[in-house]
Amino acid sequence: MKPETKLALIIIFFGVILGITFTHIMRSIPRGRSLLSPFSKSVNIFSLFKKKERPKRIIYGYLPYWTIEKKEFLQYDKLTDIAYFGLHIDKDGNFLKVDVEGNQIPGYLNWKDSPDLDEIIKKSKEEGVRFALTIISHVDEVSDEFLNCRECWDTLLENIKQELRFKDITDLNMNFEYYEYTENSQHKLYQELIKYYNEELDKEFGDSFVVVATFADSLVKPRVTSDIDNLSKSADGIFIMGYDFHRPTSDNAGPVAPLGGIGIHSDYDLKTMVKDYLSVSPPNKLIMGVPYYGYNWVVETDEEYAKRIEGNDNSGYSMSQAYEEVMEVILENDPEIMWDELGQTPFFTYTSEETDQIREVYYENSQSLEAKYSLINENNLAGVGIWALGYDGGYIELWDLLYEKFVK
């Protein structure tokens, strides 16, 4: 008899004995009494062998170097991807290690030497979460020179491979953001760069997941990411930065990521953005990014969409605030939370005790994000992107919402 057959018969035998014994015990218990059990009445024993629930769509979170310290709040079972943000490049395709004053650049320093980051990458692998390195170019002149230097592409590619091997990962996120608009020639070059890197990394690592970040308005304004048609074919995923419709420098306060309201208080909105993207890209390539932050403006009045005041050292300045910081403002000032019907976002006003100046805050909460997640599901997009992990601190409601909309 084969060893495996003998083992199977032994398991069956003891299973039968255990079943008979359990039945005898149950019959010996007087009616009206219960047997203490380590299992909940609602638990099916076969459920113990089921795999953990995993997200049904991509949940892609950026992890900036400045939020690594929030690692204890990460809920890996509600993520499919984490992208470390990130390493900046120079015009030749090398990574920037020090700034013009000779100071070490935190993004590079943390990538090389942070035990916390190593712990996050290790935990990601254990939980089946892909981990990507983000390549950053946010200086227009640097991006232009790099894109027009073909040999610089190869320099950066070799540098990327080296860093991926260094952390034993395979995935990449590309984040080129121009301050000004670009020429068509540049977005064509960028698309070719993404295609080249994806093909080369697949050769090196087998199946590298390459995601490119694009502007919300890439299809209506000349951006380096305007060639969405070809970018969606060249990349494995498109992370649409669906935020910053209003910014601290805007003339008026307003929603950071309005679901609707185009032509009234905004020249664009998320519903229009998704429609435009779907006109040139399959939905399974699109990851709609949402903001885990809001903006806090110095304003003239406490009315909706109030006019911004320039600000100074006495009155204060308009600024960005992470979700955790917005919650602290709410706890300290107890304002009335109002709802913008057009943008489908919450907002509130309060008077600063420090400056005696009216301030207005537009931000995201569970209600506004749920509406955005419904838009993702209704259009069968690849998933949701988060800027940024750690911005919610120890608050769990945004994690709970991800579970309800994409995991449950």
Contacts in CASP RR format, 6 or more apart in sequence:
PFRMAT RR
TARGET T0000
AUTHOR 0000-0000-0000
METHOD contacts of the structure
MODEL  1
MKPETKLALIIIFFGVILGITFTHIMRSIPRGRSLLSPFSKSVNIFSLFK
KKERPKRIIYGYLPYWTIEKKEFLQYDKLTDIAYFGLHIDKDGNFLKVDV
EGNQIPGYLNWKDSPDLDEIIKKSKEEGVRFALTIISHVDEVSDEFLNCR
ECWDTLLENIKQELRFKDITDLNMNFEYYEYTENSQHKLYQELIKYYNEE
LDKEFGDSFVVVATFADSLVKPRVTSDIDNLSKSADGIFIMGYDFHRPTS
DNAGPVAPLGGIGIHSDYDLKTMVKDYLSVSPPNKLIMGVPYYGYNWVVE
TDEEYAKRIEGNDNSGYSMSQAYEEVMEVILENDPEIMWDELGQTPFFTY
TSEETDQIREVYYENSQSLEAKYSLINENNLAGVGIWALGYDGGYIELWD
LLYEKFVK
25 35 0 8 1.000
26 35 0 8 1.000
29 35 0 8 1.000
39 45 0 8 1.000
52 77 0 8 1.000
53 77 0 8 1.000
53 407 0 8 1.000
53 408 0 8 1.000
54 77 0 8 1.000
54 80 0 8 1.000
54 407 0 8 1.000
55 78 0 8 1.000
55 79 0 8 1.000
55 80 0 8 1.000
55 402 0 8 1.000
55 406 0 8 1.000
55 407 0 8 1.000
56 406 0 8 1.000
56 407 0 8 1.000
57 80 0 8 1.000
57 376 0 8 1.000
57 377 0 8 1.000
57 381 0 8 1.000
57 382 0 8 1.000
57 383 0 8 1.000
57 384 0 8 1.000
57 406 0 8 1.000
58 80 0 8 1.000
58 81 0 8 1.000
58 287 0 8 1.000
58 382 0 8 1.000
58 383 0 8 1.000
58 384 0 8 1.000
58 385 0 8 1.000
59 78 0 8 1.000
59 79 0 8 1.000
59 80 0 8 1.000
59 81 0 8 1.000
59 383 0 8 1.000
59 384 0 8 1.000
59 385 0 8 1.000
59 386 0 8 1.000
59 402 0 8 1.000
59 406 0 8 1.000
60 79 0 8 1.000
60 80 0 8 1.000
60 81 0 8 1.000
60 82 0 8 1.000
60 83 0 8 1.000
60 211 0 8 1.000
60 239 0 8 1.000
60 287 0 8 1.000
60 289 0 8 1.000
60 383 0 8 1.000
60 384 0 8 1.000
60 385 0 8 1.000
60 386 0 8 1.000
61 79 0 8 1.000
61 81 0 8 1.000
61 82 0 8 1.000
61 83 0 8 1.000
61 385 0 8 1.000
61 386 0 8 1.000
61 387 0 8 1.000
61 388 0 8 1.000
61 389 0 8 1.000
62 82 0 8 1.000
62 83 0 8 1.000
62 85 0 8 1.000
62 134 0 8 1.000
62 173 0 8 1.000
62 385 0 8 1.000
62 386 0 8 1.000
62 387 0 8 1.000
62 388 0 8 1.000
62 389 0 8 1.000
63 82 0 8 1.000
63 83 0 8 1.000
63 84 0 8 1.000
63 85 0 8 1.000
63 120 0 8 1.000
63 388 0 8 1.000
63 389 0 8 1.000
63 390 0 8 1.000
64 85 0 8 1.000
64 86 0 8 1.000
64 388 0 8 1.000
64 389 0 8 1.000
65 84 0 8 1.000
65 85 0 8 1.000
65 86 0 8 1.000
65 106 0 8 1.000
65 107 0 8 1.000
65 110 0 8 1.000
65 111 0 8 1.000
65 114 0 8 1.000
65 117 0 8 1.000
66 106 0 8 1.000
67 388 0 8 1.000
67 389 0 8 1.000
67 390 0 8 1.000
67 391 0 8 1.000
68 110 0 8 1.000
68 114 0 8 1.000
68 116 0 8 1.000
68 117 0 8 1.000
68 120 0 8 1.000
69 116 0 8 1.000
70 389 0 8 1.000
70 390 0 8 1.000
70 393 0 8 1.000
70 394 0 8 1.000
71 116 0 8 1.000
71 119 0 8 1.000
71 120 0 8 1.000
73 390 0 8 1.000
73 392 0 8 1.000
73 393 0 8 1.000
73 394 0 8 1.000
74 82 0 8 1.000
74 120 0 8 1.000
74 123 0 8 1.000
74 389 0 8 1.000
74 390 0 8 1.000
75 399 0 8 1.000
76 123 0 8 1.000
76 124 0 8 1.000
76 127 0 8 1.000
76 128 0 8 1.000
76 129 0 8 1.000
77 127 0 8 1.000
77 407 0 8 1.000
78 399 0 8 1.000
78 402 0 8 1.000
78 403 0 8 1.000
78 406 0 8 1.000
78 407 0 8 1.000
79 127 0 8 1.000
79 129 0 8 1.000
80 129 0 8 1.000
80 130 0 8 1.000
81 129 0 8 1.000
81 130 0 8 1.000
81 131 0 8 1.000
81 132 0 8 1.000
81 171 0 8 1.000
81 209 0 8 1.000
81 211 0 8 1.000
82 120 0 8 1.000
82 124 0 8 1.000
82 129 0 8 1.000
82 130 0 8 1.000
82 131 0 8 1.000
82 132 0 8 1.000
82 389 0 8 1.000
83 131 0 8 1.000
83 132 0 8 1.000
83 133 0 8 1.000
83 134 0 8 1.000
83 171 0 8 1.000
83 173 0 8 1.000
83 211 0 8 1.000
84 111 0 8 1.000
84 117 0 8 1.000
84 131 0 8 1.000
84 132 0 8 1.000
84 133 0 8 1.000
84 134 0 8 1.000
85 134 0 8 1.000
85 136 0 8 1.000
85 173 0 8 1.000
85 175 0 8 1.000
85 388 0 8 1.000
86 107 0 8 1.000
86 111 0 8 1.000
86 133 0 8 1.000
86 134 0 8 1.000
86 135 0 8 1.000
86 136 0 8 1.000
86 175 0 8 1.000
87 95 0 8 1.000
87 96 0 8 1.000
87 107 0 8 1.000
87 108 0 8 1.000
87 111 0 8 1.000
87 133 0 8 1.000
87 134 0 8 1.000
87 135 0 8 1.000
87 136 0 8 1.000
87 163 0 8 1.000
88 95 0 8 1.000
88 96 0 8 1.000
88 105 0 8 1.000
88 107 0 8 1.000
88 108 0 8 1.000
88 136 0 8 1.000
88 137 0 8 1.000
88 138 0 8 1.000
89 95 0 8 1.000
89 96 0 8 1.000
89 135 0 8 1.000
89 136 0 8 1.000
89 137 0 8 1.000
89 142 0 8 1.000
89 146 0 8 1.000
89 156 0 8 1.000
90 96 0 8 1.000
90 142 0 8 1.000
90 146 0 8 1.000
91 141 0 8 1.000
91 142 0 8 1.000
91 145 0 8 1.000
91 146 0 8 1.000
91 149 0 8 1.000
91 152 0 8 1.000
92 146 0 8 1.000
92 149 0 8 1.000
92 152 0 8 1.000
92 155 0 8 1.000
93 146 0 8 1.000
93 152 0 8 1.000
93 153 0 8 1.000
93 155 0 8 1.000
93 156 0 8 1.000
93 159 0 8 1.000
94 155 0 8 1.000
94 156 0 8 1.000
94 159 0 8 1.000
95 108 0 8 1.000
95 159 0 8 1.000
95 163 0 8 1.000
96 105 0 8 1.000
96 108 0 8 1.000
97 104 0 8 1.000
97 105 0 8 1.000
97 108 0 8 1.000
98 104 0 8 1.000
98 105 0 8 1.000
99 105 0 8 1.000
110 117 0 8 1.000
111 117 0 8 1.000
111 133 0 8 1.000
111 163 0 8 1.000
118 167 0 8 1.000
120 131 0 8 1.000
121 131 0 8 1.000
121 167 0 8 1.000
121 169 0 8 1.000
124 130 0 8 1.000
124 131 0 8 1.000
125 131 0 8 1.000
130 169 0 8 1.000
130 171 0 8 1.000
130 209 0 8 1.000
131 167 0 8 1.000
131 169 0 8 1.000
131 171 0 8 1.000
132 169 0 8 1.000
132 171 0 8 1.000
132 172 0 8 1.000
132 173 0 8 1.000
132 209 0 8 1.000
132 211 0 8 1.000
133 160 0 8 1.000
133 163 0 8 1.000
133 164 0 8 1.000
133 167 0 8 1.000
133 169 0 8 1.000
133 171 0 8 1.000
133 172 0 8 1.000
133 173 0 8 1.000
134 172 0 8 1.000
134 173 0 8 1.000
134 174 0 8 1.000
134 175 0 8 1.000
135 156 0 8 1.000
135 160 0 8 1.000
135 172 0 8 1.000
135 173 0 8 1.000
135 174 0 8 1.000
135 175 0 8 1.000
136 175 0 8 1.000
136 176 0 8 1.000
137 143 0 8 1.000
137 146 0 8 1.000
137 175 0 8 1.000
137 176 0 8 1.000
137 177 0 8 1.000
138 175 0 8 1.000
138 176 0 8 1.000
138 177 0 8 1.000
138 179 0 8 1.000
140 178 0 8 1.000
140 179 0 8 1.000
140 180 0 8 1.000
143 176 0 8 1.000
143 178 0 8 1.000
143 186 0 8 1.000
143 224 0 8 1.000
144 186 0 8 1.000
145 152 0 8 1.000
146 152 0 8 1.000
146 153 0 8 1.000
146 156 0 8 1.000
147 186 0 8 1.000
147 189 0 8 1.000
147 190 0 8 1.000
147 193 0 8 1.000
148 189 0 8 1.000
153 193 0 8 1.000
153 196 0 8 1.000
153 197 0 8 1.000
157 196 0 8 1.000
157 197 0 8 1.000
157 200 0 8 1.000
160 172 0 8 1.000
160 197 0 8 1.000
160 201 0 8 1.000
161 201 0 8 1.000
161 204 0 8 1.000
164 170 0 8 1.000
164 171 0 8 1.000
164 172 0 8 1.000
164 201 0 8 1.000
164 205 0 8 1.000
164 208 0 8 1.000
170 201 0 8 1.000
170 205 0 8 1.000
170 206 0 8 1.000
170 207 0 8 1.000
170 208 0 8 1.000
170 209 0 8 1.000
171 208 0 8 1.000
171 209 0 8 1.000
171 210 0 8 1.000
171 211 0 8 1.000
172 197 0 8 1.000
172 201 0 8 1.000
172 208 0 8 1.000
172 209 0 8 1.000
172 210 0 8 1.000
172 211 0 8 1.000
173 210 0 8 1.000
173 211 0 8 1.000
173 212 0 8 1.000
173 213 0 8 1.000
173 239 0 8 1.000
174 193 0 8 1.000
174 194 0 8 1.000
174 197 0 8 1.000
174 210 0 8 1.000
174 211 0 8 1.000
174 212 0 8 1.000
174 213 0 8 1.000
174 235 0 8 1.000
175 212 0 8 1.000
175 213 0 8 1.000
176 190 0 8 1.000
176 213 0 8 1.000
176 224 0 8 1.000
176 225 0 8 1.000
177 213 0 8 1.000
177 215 0 8 1.000
177 224 0 8 1.000
178 223 0 8 1.000
178 224 0 8 1.000
181 221 0 8 1.000
181 222 0 8 1.000
181 223 0 8 1.000
182 222 0 8 1.000
182 223 0 8 1.000
182 224 0 8 1.000
182 226 0 8 1.000
183 222 0 8 1.000
184 222 0 8 1.000
184 226 0 8 1.000
186 224 0 8 1.000
187 222 0 8 1.000
187 223 0 8 1.000
187 224 0 8 1.000
187 225 0 8 1.000
187 226 0 8 1.000
187 227 0 8 1.000
188 227 0 8 1.000
190 224 0 8 1.000
190 225 0 8 1.000
190 227 0 8 1.000
190 231 0 8 1.000
191 227 0 8 1.000
191 230 0 8 1.000
191 231 0 8 1.000
191 234 0 8 1.000
192 234 0 8 1.000
194 210 0 8 1.000
194 212 0 8 1.000
194 231 0 8 1.000
194 234 0 8 1.000
194 235 0 8 1.000
195 230 0 8 1.000
195 233 0 8 1.000
195 234 0 8 1.000
197 210 0 8 1.000
198 208 0 8 1.000
198 210 0 8 1.000
198 234 0 8 1.000
198 235 0 8 1.000
198 236 0 8 1.000
201 208 0 8 1.000
201 210 0 8 1.000
202 208 0 8 1.000
208 236 0 8 1.000
209 236 0 8 1.000
209 237 0 8 1.000
210 235 0 8 1.000
210 236 0 8 1.000
210 237 0 8 1.000
211 235 0 8 1.000
211 236 0 8 1.000
211 237 0 8 1.000
211 238 0 8 1.000
211 239 0 8 1.000
211 287 0 8 1.000
212 225 0 8 1.000
212 231 0 8 1.000
212 235 0 8 1.000
212 237 0 8 1.000
212 238 0 8 1.000
212 239 0 8 1.000
213 225 0 8 1.000
213 239 0 8 1.000
213 241 0 8 1.000
214 223 0 8 1.000
214 225 0 8 1.000
214 228 0 8 1.000
214 231 0 8 1.000
214 238 0 8 1.000
214 239 0 8 1.000
214 240 0 8 1.000
214 241 0 8 1.000
215 221 0 8 1.000
215 223 0 8 1.000
215 225 0 8 1.000
215 240 0 8 1.000
215 241 0 8 1.000
216 240 0 8 1.000
216 241 0 8 1.000
216 242 0 8 1.000
216 243 0 8 1.000
216 244 0 8 1.000
216 245 0 8 1.000
216 268 0 8 1.000
216 270 0 8 1.000
216 273 0 8 1.000
217 223 0 8 1.000
217 268 0 8 1.000
217 273 0 8 1.000
218 225 0 8 1.000
218 226 0 8 1.000
218 228 0 8 1.000
218 240 0 8 1.000
219 226 0 8 1.000
219 228 0 8 1.000
219 273 0 8 1.000
219 276 0 8 1.000
219 277 0 8 1.000
219 279 0 8 1.000
219 280 0 8 1.000
220 268 0 8 1.000
220 276 0 8 1.000
225 231 0 8 1.000
228 238 0 8 1.000
228 277 0 8 1.000
228 280 0 8 1.000
228 281 0 8 1.000
229 280 0 8 1.000
229 281 0 8 1.000
231 238 0 8 1.000
231 281 0 8 1.000
232 238 0 8 1.000
232 280 0 8 1.000
232 281 0 8 1.000
232 282 0 8 1.000
232 285 0 8 1.000
232 286 0 8 1.000
235 285 0 8 1.000
236 285 0 8 1.000
237 285 0 8 1.000
237 286 0 8 1.000
237 287 0 8 1.000
237 382 0 8 1.000
238 277 0 8 1.000
238 281 0 8 1.000
238 285 0 8 1.000
238 286 0 8 1.000
238 287 0 8 1.000
239 287 0 8 1.000
239 289 0 8 1.000
239 385 0 8 1.000
240 273 0 8 1.000
240 277 0 8 1.000
240 286 0 8 1.000
240 287 0 8 1.000
240 288 0 8 1.000
240 289 0 8 1.000
241 289 0 8 1.000
241 387 0 8 1.000
242 257 0 8 1.000
242 270 0 8 1.000
242 273 0 8 1.000
242 288 0 8 1.000
242 289 0 8 1.000
242 290 0 8 1.000
242 291 0 8 1.000
243 256 0 8 1.000
243 257 0 8 1.000
243 289 0 8 1.000
243 290 0 8 1.000
243 291 0 8 1.000
243 387 0 8 1.000
244 256 0 8 1.000
244 257 0 8 1.000
244 291 0 8 1.000
245 254 0 8 1.000
245 255 0 8 1.000
245 256 0 8 1.000
245 257 0 8 1.000
245 258 0 8 1.000
245 266 0 8 1.000
245 268 0 8 1.000
245 269 0 8 1.000
246 252 0 8 1.000
246 253 0 8 1.000
246 254 0 8 1.000
246 255 0 8 1.000
246 256 0 8 1.000
246 266 0 8 1.000
246 295 0 8 1.000
246 362 0 8 1.000
247 295 0 8 1.000
248 295 0 8 1.000
248 297 0 8 1.000
248 317 0 8 1.000
248 318 0 8 1.000
248 319 0 8 1.000
248 320 0 8 1.000
249 318 0 8 1.000
250 297 0 8 1.000
250 308 0 8 1.000
251 307 0 8 1.000
251 308 0 8 1.000
252 265 0 8 1.000
252 305 0 8 1.000
252 306 0 8 1.000
252 307 0 8 1.000
252 308 0 8 1.000
253 295 0 8 1.000
253 297 0 8 1.000
253 299 0 8 1.000
253 305 0 8 1.000
253 306 0 8 1.000
253 308 0 8 1.000
253 347 0 8 1.000
253 360 0 8 1.000
253 362 0 8 1.000
254 265 0 8 1.000
254 266 0 8 1.000
254 295 0 8 1.000
254 297 0 8 1.000
254 305 0 8 1.000
254 340 0 8 1.000
254 347 0 8 1.000
254 360 0 8 1.000
254 362 0 8 1.000
255 265 0 8 1.000
255 266 0 8 1.000
255 340 0 8 1.000
255 343 0 8 1.000
255 344 0 8 1.000
255 345 0 8 1.000
255 347 0 8 1.000
255 362 0 8 1.000
256 291 0 8 1.000
256 293 0 8 1.000
256 294 0 8 1.000
256 295 0 8 1.000
256 345 0 8 1.000
256 362 0 8 1.000
256 363 0 8 1.000
256 364 0 8 1.000
257 270 0 8 1.000
257 290 0 8 1.000
257 291 0 8 1.000
257 345 0 8 1.000
257 364 0 8 1.000
257 368 0 8 1.000
257 372 0 8 1.000
258 265 0 8 1.000
258 266 0 8 1.000
258 269 0 8 1.000
258 270 0 8 1.000
258 340 0 8 1.000
258 342 0 8 1.000
258 343 0 8 1.000
258 344 0 8 1.000
258 345 0 8 1.000
259 269 0 8 1.000
259 270 0 8 1.000
259 271 0 8 1.000
259 343 0 8 1.000
259 344 0 8 1.000
259 345 0 8 1.000
259 368 0 8 1.000
259 371 0 8 1.000
259 372 0 8 1.000
259 375 0 8 1.000
260 266 0 8 1.000
260 269 0 8 1.000
260 270 0 8 1.000
260 271 0 8 1.000
260 272 0 8 1.000
260 342 0 8 1.000
260 343 0 8 1.000
260 344 0 8 1.000
261 269 0 8 1.000
261 342 0 8 1.000
261 343 0 8 1.000
262 268 0 8 1.000
262 269 0 8 1.000
262 271 0 8 1.000
262 272 0 8 1.000
264 342 0 8 1.000
265 305 0 8 1.000
265 342 0 8 1.000
265 343 0 8 1.000
266 343 0 8 1.000
269 343 0 8 1.000
270 288 0 8 1.000
270 372 0 8 1.000
270 375 0 8 1.000
271 375 0 8 1.000
274 286 0 8 1.000
274 288 0 8 1.000
274 375 0 8 1.000
274 379 0 8 1.000
274 381 0 8 1.000
277 286 0 8 1.000
278 286 0 8 1.000
278 379 0 8 1.000
283 379 0 8 1.000
283 380 0 8 1.000
283 381 0 8 1.000
283 382 0 8 1.000
284 380 0 8 1.000
284 381 0 8 1.000
284 382 0 8 1.000
285 382 0 8 1.000
286 381 0 8 1.000
286 382 0 8 1.000
286 383 0 8 1.000
287 381 0 8 1.000
287 382 0 8 1.000
287 383 0 8 1.000
287 384 0 8 1.000
287 385 0 8 1.000
288 372 0 8 1.000
288 375 0 8 1.000
288 376 0 8 1.000
288 381 0 8 1.000
288 383 0 8 1.000
288 384 0 8 1.000
288 385 0 8 1.000
289 384 0 8 1.000
289 385 0 8 1.000
289 386 0 8 1.000
289 387 0 8 1.000
290 364 0 8 1.000
290 369 0 8 1.000
290 372 0 8 1.000
290 384 0 8 1.000
290 385 0 8 1.000
290 386 0 8 1.000
290 387 0 8 1.000
291 364 0 8 1.000
291 387 0 8 1.000
292 322 0 8 1.000
292 323 0 8 1.000
292 364 0 8 1.000
292 386 0 8 1.000
292 387 0 8 1.000
292 388 0 8 1.000
292 389 0 8 1.000
292 390 0 8 1.000
292 391 0 8 1.000
292 392 0 8 1.000
292 398 0 8 1.000
293 320 0 8 1.000
293 321 0 8 1.000
293 322 0 8 1.000
293 323 0 8 1.000
293 326 0 8 1.000
293 363 0 8 1.000
293 364 0 8 1.000
293 387 0 8 1.000
293 388 0 8 1.000
293 391 0 8 1.000
294 320 0 8 1.000
294 321 0 8 1.000
294 322 0 8 1.000
294 323 0 8 1.000
294 326 0 8 1.000
294 361 0 8 1.000
294 362 0 8 1.000
294 363 0 8 1.000
294 364 0 8 1.000
295 318 0 8 1.000
295 319 0 8 1.000
295 320 0 8 1.000
295 321 0 8 1.000
295 361 0 8 1.000
295 362 0 8 1.000
295 363 0 8 1.000
296 318 0 8 1.000
296 319 0 8 1.000
296 320 0 8 1.000
296 321 0 8 1.000
296 326 0 8 1.000
296 329 0 8 1.000
296 359 0 8 1.000
296 360 0 8 1.000
296 361 0 8 1.000
297 306 0 8 1.000
297 308 0 8 1.000
297 318 0 8 1.000
297 359 0 8 1.000
297 360 0 8 1.000
297 361 0 8 1.000
298 308 0 8 1.000
298 309 0 8 1.000
298 310 0 8 1.000
298 311 0 8 1.000
298 315 0 8 1.000
298 316 0 8 1.000
298 317 0 8 1.000
298 318 0 8 1.000
298 357 0 8 1.000
298 358 0 8 1.000
298 359 0 8 1.000
299 306 0 8 1.000
299 307 0 8 1.000
299 308 0 8 1.000
299 309 0 8 1.000
299 349 0 8 1.000
299 358 0 8 1.000
299 359 0 8 1.000
299 360 0 8 1.000
300 306 0 8 1.000
300 307 0 8 1.000
300 308 0 8 1.000
300 309 0 8 1.000
300 358 0 8 1.000
301 307 0 8 1.000
301 358 0 8 1.000
302 349 0 8 1.000
302 358 0 8 1.000
302 360 0 8 1.000
304 338 0 8 1.000
304 340 0 8 1.000
304 347 0 8 1.000
306 349 0 8 1.000
306 358 0 8 1.000
306 360 0 8 1.000
308 318 0 8 1.000
309 315 0 8 1.000
309 357 0 8 1.000
311 317 0 8 1.000
311 318 0 8 1.000
314 355 0 8 1.000
315 355 0 8 1.000
315 357 0 8 1.000
316 352 0 8 1.000
316 355 0 8 1.000
316 357 0 8 1.000
321 329 0 8 1.000
321 361 0 8 1.000
321 363 0 8 1.000
322 390 0 8 1.000
322 391 0 8 1.000
322 392 0 8 1.000
322 393 0 8 1.000
323 363 0 8 1.000
323 364 0 8 1.000
323 391 0 8 1.000
323 392 0 8 1.000
323 393 0 8 1.000
323 395 0 8 1.000
323 398 0 8 1.000
324 390 0 8 1.000
324 391 0 8 1.000
324 392 0 8 1.000
324 393 0 8 1.000
324 394 0 8 1.000
324 395 0 8 1.000
326 361 0 8 1.000
326 363 0 8 1.000
327 395 0 8 1.000
329 350 0 8 1.000
329 361 0 8 1.000
330 337 0 8 1.000
330 348 0 8 1.000
333 350 0 8 1.000
335 348 0 8 1.000
335 349 0 8 1.000
335 350 0 8 1.000
336 348 0 8 1.000
337 346 0 8 1.000
337 347 0 8 1.000
337 348 0 8 1.000
338 346 0 8 1.000
338 347 0 8 1.000
338 348 0 8 1.000
339 345 0 8 1.000
339 346 0 8 1.000
339 347 0 8 1.000
339 367 0 8 1.000
340 346 0 8 1.000
340 347 0 8 1.000
340 362 0 8 1.000
344 368 0 8 1.000
344 371 0 8 1.000
345 362 0 8 1.000
345 363 0 8 1.000
345 364 0 8 1.000
345 368 0 8 1.000
346 362 0 8 1.000
346 363 0 8 1.000
346 364 0 8 1.000
346 365 0 8 1.000
346 367 0 8 1.000
346 368 0 8 1.000
347 360 0 8 1.000
347 361 0 8 1.000
347 362 0 8 1.000
347 363 0 8 1.000
348 360 0 8 1.000
348 361 0 8 1.000
349 358 0 8 1.000
349 359 0 8 1.000
349 360 0 8 1.000
349 361 0 8 1.000
350 358 0 8 1.000
350 359 0 8 1.000
350 361 0 8 1.000
351 357 0 8 1.000
351 358 0 8 1.000
351 359 0 8 1.000
352 358 0 8 1.000
352 359 0 8 1.000
365 397 0 8 1.000
366 397 0 8 1.000
366 398 0 8 1.000
366 400 0 8 1.000
366 401 0 8 1.000
369 398 0 8 1.000
369 401 0 8 1.000
370 401 0 8 1.000
370 405 0 8 1.000
372 384 0 8 1.000
373 384 0 8 1.000
373 401 0 8 1.000
373 405 0 8 1.000
373 406 0 8 1.000
374 405 0 8 1.000
376 383 0 8 1.000
376 384 0 8 1.000
377 405 0 8 1.000
383 406 0 8 1.000
384 402 0 8 1.000
384 406 0 8 1.000
392 398 0 8 1.000
392 399 0 8 1.000
END
